[in-house]
Amino acid sequence: MLEMRPMDLRTVNLSAMNPRQRSLLLAMFAALALAASVLCVFDPATSGIFPPCPVRYLTGWYCPGCGSLRAIHQLLHGHLQAAWAMNPLTVVLLPFLSYGLISSALFEIRGRGLPEPFLRAVWIRALCAAIILFGIVRNLPLHPFDLLAPGAMLHF
Amino acid sequence: MFCSQCGANNADTAAVCVQCGRTLQAGTPATPLQVNGTVVPPTAAVPNYLVFAILATVFCCLPAGVPAIVYAAQVNGKLQMGDVAGAQAASNNAKLWCMISAGLGLGVVALYMILIMFGILNGISNH
């Protein structure tokens, strides 16, 4: 999936992929489907089967991704508001990330992904800064910011 | 230089259009871009692994994901300036940091599972 190979755009398809790449891709899809179904059945907020965030565990701070498993669990049940309360960043990024993942998978299968805009470097750096800033701000004990901590908006 | 596809104004040395991503430096559109002698599809001139870098940063491990995003930005920055070789080097680094991040993430999950197994075994042996 992370490999760029020389190819003729017209001739690449699933049967032309080498067996190792093909099984790797299928294994990744299977793992993703399994993870999604486990995440759908068990709520990370109440179940102990999911590993804690290492950043939170070691430092006591929320990382930008803290609450994302709980958010995806709520999204899989159609609760957009509860998902937003757990991690708004995840809710915002997830559609774009899904599109990008599907595009990479299609690139592997047929040698051509979905149409993607070219992002200027400055926008990618801004995104990186926004993610880090979100991680800092949701740890601040000041009122409007503490709502960004996982689940805080549920008690608002 | 103006893009032949969308008309956006780009730097004269740009390898891809900053607006639509079309390859600019390959001369005519019929000639594909070449990196290290291999033909590269015009729409995916040099992969920046941005999706995986963001996944790594938000869902996996922040310290290894941030360098991946920074290198992803560098890939597109160098493509804008027409430095295809530099973009390819940055692309390799972005991929490397995605791999490191994935390795660390899987390591933590494996460690957690081992600890849970020990916890269960401990609970059984105490009964």
Interface residues (C-beta under 8 A of the other chain):
Chain A: L2 M4 R5 P6 M7 L9 I49 P51 P52 P54 V55 C63 P64 G65 S68 L89 T90 L93 L97 G100 L101 S103 S104 F107 G111 R112 G113 P115 E116 P117 F118 L119 R120 A121 V122 I124 R125 L127 C128 I131 I132 G135
Chain B: V16 C17 V18 Q19 C20 G21 T38 V39 V40 P41 T43 A44 V46 P47 N48 Y49 L50 V51 F52 I54 L55 T57 V58 F59 C60 C61 L62 V66 I69 V70 A72 A73 Q74 N76 G77 L79 Q80 S91 K95 C98 M99 V108 V109 Y112 I116
